[in-house]
Amino acid sequence: MPDDKPWTARQEKLIAAMPKVDLHVHLDGSVRPETIVELAAERGLTLPAGNAEGLLPYMRAPEDCRSLQTYLGTFAFVLAFLQDGEALERVAYELAGQAAGENCLYMEVRFAPQLHTGQGLSLEAVIGHVIRGLKRGESDFGITARAIVICMRNHGAEDNLAVLEAAAHWQGRGVVAVDLAGDEACYPAGLFAPLFRQAGKLGLPVTIHAGEAAGPDNIREAIVNLGARRIGHGVRIREEREVLELVRAARIPLEMCPISNLQTRAVADWASYPLRQYAEEGLLVTVNTDNRTVSGTTLALEYRKLIEHCGVSVEAIAGFVRNGLHAAFIEEPVKQKLLRQFEAACLALKLGAD
């Protein structure tokens, strides 16, 4: 792995101007602390701190985060404030604005609707409110945004089947895919093959969290038996050559989230982060934020860390963005329009192939 390199003014300028793509970002992991303060005041809910800065310890992964389980623990605090339609629409709208503010061309926002039904919202209503927020964001901020609906590993088959059916209800009207998330180590992908066979019957594209807190067997299962067309994270592919070759041959894009991957200890440090190796081996790498608030990140910060610590060039970053557009679960005419916008911007920035 290359030695750390300094961040230059030219790189900063190019990264700021480059159109970006975020295929893997969780709604409840990207809520602004300021918004929680306001939502709590409006709903008469008690907070452990009275201002946004004071809430950060409850909403951001600790500096000494040692596992995915610890990382996921930050989500419980926020969920209490996301149980009504107005709140869901607001945070979806604001997330679109956050992304557009750093020149994000396209994003896919994922969330588990069953986690937002505590005050009586139906699964279909939860999805509808998030989509309405994203659509307002599209109109006001000029970004293109779609939704990915999550099934949870720790939920029963009947509950997750209801989520798939709700997602199918909104497919083509904002929902573009379904996902499986949660504690990967305790709930391996193979347990969910029957569920995702049903997703296939409903015509729902699939992405699966795999190879983050558990090994490459989960990645193989996700592709072969769950029908995954993309893999969330996939950091541990390198542990089994056969799985790496499967991912490469099937051209399965990886939704890598560097800062989050270090926080969850999917890798020990930047020196062992495999993104550049995967790209050089011909895997389709994309770079994403995962959770903007929980990880304290942006797309620009993710790119900067890769340049500084992994020896990645700005041209290579542009290639990862291009991969993201090609991998997007979006209708083809819109995808082609976005690709044309991206290529025109790269030409204006004089960003060719790496």
Rosetta blueprint (number, residue, H / E / L):
1 M L
2 P L
3 D L
4 D L
5 K L
6 P L
7 W L
8 T L
9 A H
10 R H
11 Q H
12 E H
13 K H
14 L H
15 I H
16 A H
17 A H
18 M L
19 P L
20 K E
21 V E
22 D E
23 L E
24 H E
25 V E
26 H E
27 L L
28 D L
29 G L
30 S L
31 V L
32 R L
33 P H
34 E H
35 T H
36 I H
37 V H
38 E H
39 L H
40 A H
41 A H
42 E H
43 R H
44 G L
45 L L
46 T L
47 L L
48 P L
49 A L
50 G L
51 N L
52 A H
53 E H
54 G H
55 L H
56 L H
57 P H
58 Y H
59 M H
60 R L
61 A L
62 P L
63 E L
64 D L
65 C L
66 R L
67 S L
68 L H
69 Q H
70 T H
71 Y H
72 L H
73 G L
74 T L
75 F H
76 A H
77 F H
78 V H
79 L H
80 A L
81 F L
82 L L
83 Q L
84 D L
85 G H
86 E H
87 A H
88 L H
89 E H
90 R H
91 V H
92 A H
93 Y H
94 E H
95 L H
96 A H
97 G H
98 Q H
99 A H
100 A H
101 G H
102 E L
103 N L
104 C E
105 L E
106 Y E
107 M E
108 E E
109 V E
110 R E
111 F E
112 A L
113 P H
114 Q H
115 L H
116 H H
117 T L
118 G L
119 Q L
120 G L
121 L L
122 S L
123 L H
124 E H
125 A H
126 V H
127 I H
128 G H
129 H H
130 V H
131 I H
132 R H
133 G H
134 L H
135 K H
136 R H
137 G H
138 E H
139 S H
140 D H
141 F H
142 G L
143 I L
144 T E
145 A E
146 R E
147 A E
148 I E
149 V E
150 I E
151 C E
152 M E
153 R L
154 N L
155 H L
156 G L
157 A H
158 E H
159 D H
160 N H
161 L H
162 A H
163 V H
164 L H
165 E H
166 A H
167 A H
168 A H
169 H H
170 W H
171 Q E
172 G L
173 R L
174 G L
175 V E
176 V E
177 A E
178 V E
179 D E
180 L E
181 A E
182 G L
183 D L
184 E L
185 A L
186 C L
187 Y L
188 P L
189 A H
190 G H
191 L H
192 F H
193 A H
194 P H
195 L H
196 F H
197 R H
198 Q H
199 A H
200 G H
201 K H
202 L L
203 G L
204 L L
205 P L
206 V E
207 T E
208 I E
209 H E
210 A E
211 G L
212 E L
213 A L
214 A L
215 G L
216 P H
217 D H
218 N H
219 I H
220 R H
221 E H
222 A H
223 I H
224 V H
225 N L
226 L L
227 G L
228 A L
229 R L
230 R E
231 I E
232 G E
233 H E
234 G L
235 V H
236 R H
237 I H
238 R H
239 E H
240 E L
241 R H
242 E H
243 V H
244 L H
245 E H
246 L H
247 V H
248 R H
249 A H
250 A H
251 R L
252 I L
253 P L
254 L E
255 E E
256 M E
257 C L
258 P H
259 I H
260 S H
261 N H
262 L H
263 Q H
264 T L
265 R L
266 A L
267 V L
268 A L
269 D L
270 W H
271 A H
272 S H
273 Y L
274 P L
275 L H
276 R H
277 Q H
278 Y H
279 A H
280 E H
281 E L
282 G L
283 L L
284 L L
285 V E
286 T E
287 V E
288 N L
289 T L
290 D E
291 N L
292 R L
293 T L
294 V L
295 S L
296 G L
297 T L
298 T L
299 L H
300 A H
301 L H
302 E H
303 Y H
304 R H
305 K H
306 L H
307 I H
308 E H
309 H H
310 C H
311 G L
312 V L
313 S L
314 V H
315 E H
316 A H
317 I H
318 A H
319 G H
320 F H
321 V H
322 R H
323 N H
324 G H
325 L H
326 H H
327 A H
328 A L
329 F L
330 I L
331 E L
332 E H
333 P H
334 V H
335 K H
336 Q H
337 K H
338 L H
339 L H
340 R H
341 Q H
342 F H
343 E H
344 A H
345 A H
346 C H
347 L H
348 A H
349 L L
350 K L
351 L L
352 G L
353 A L
354 D L
